Amino acid sequence: MELHHEFTVPVPVDDAWRALLDVERIAPCMPGATVDDYDGKTVTGSVKVKVGPITVTYRGTAVFEEQDDSAHRMVLIANGKETRGQGTARATVTGTLAESDGGTAVSVRTDLTVTGRPAQFGRGVMAEVGDKLVGQFAECLARRLEEPTERTEPAGPVEPLRSAQPVQPVPPVQPVQPVEPIDLLRTAGPPVAKRVGVAVATALLALVFVRIRRHRHA
């Protein structure tokens, strides 16, 4: 299925371009995603998707096939496979950036192929979910781009040695919070969830009806 999303960020196009290529910086803005490694071209990680009571984890790689700095265009090819199932996901993502009223307009076209449990929702639901996830990503990215960057202060005069101070206790390390999965039903909203719920209920009724008929003919 082909999906198209657009959003804007309130920074010049060159700043937005550098930020989108800084995978470690924008990783917390990607819903359900965890980045394990990035070597400048290939991203290794995972994405969690929740379908009702079931959580599916796709693990794989995403490779920057194209990075055109002058045209501000990138092509990313991602492949993933369920860690506990046969489902797969493949996406070719093409992103282009352009100046827009002092900010940057970002256009993202995705050619997505999904097998397994999430595939049951079809293009309509996936498009609605994609719209909301891209909206969340854009809001998070805008906040991060507005944060002041850390500056290195010039070195001051060397202070004279002082008497040893008592060592302060080191505060305990806070545990890393697990990444929340993408909840397809909650993200899609009540109208879509209702449609999916009706479809599931219809399928269950059909299954019960078939079993009753088999029992009668037995």
Salt bridges, closest charged atoms under 4 A:
GLU6 OE2 - HIS4 NE2 3.55
ASP14 OD1 - HIS72 NE2 2.96
ASP15 OD1 - ARG18 NH2 2.36
ASP36 OD2 - ARG59 NH1 2.85
GLU66 OE2 - ARG73 NH1 2.65
GLU82 OE1 - ARG117 NH1 3.50
GLU128 OE2 - ARG195 NH2 3.25
ASP131 OD1 - HIS5 NE2 3.09
GLU159 OE1 - ARG162 NH2 3.64
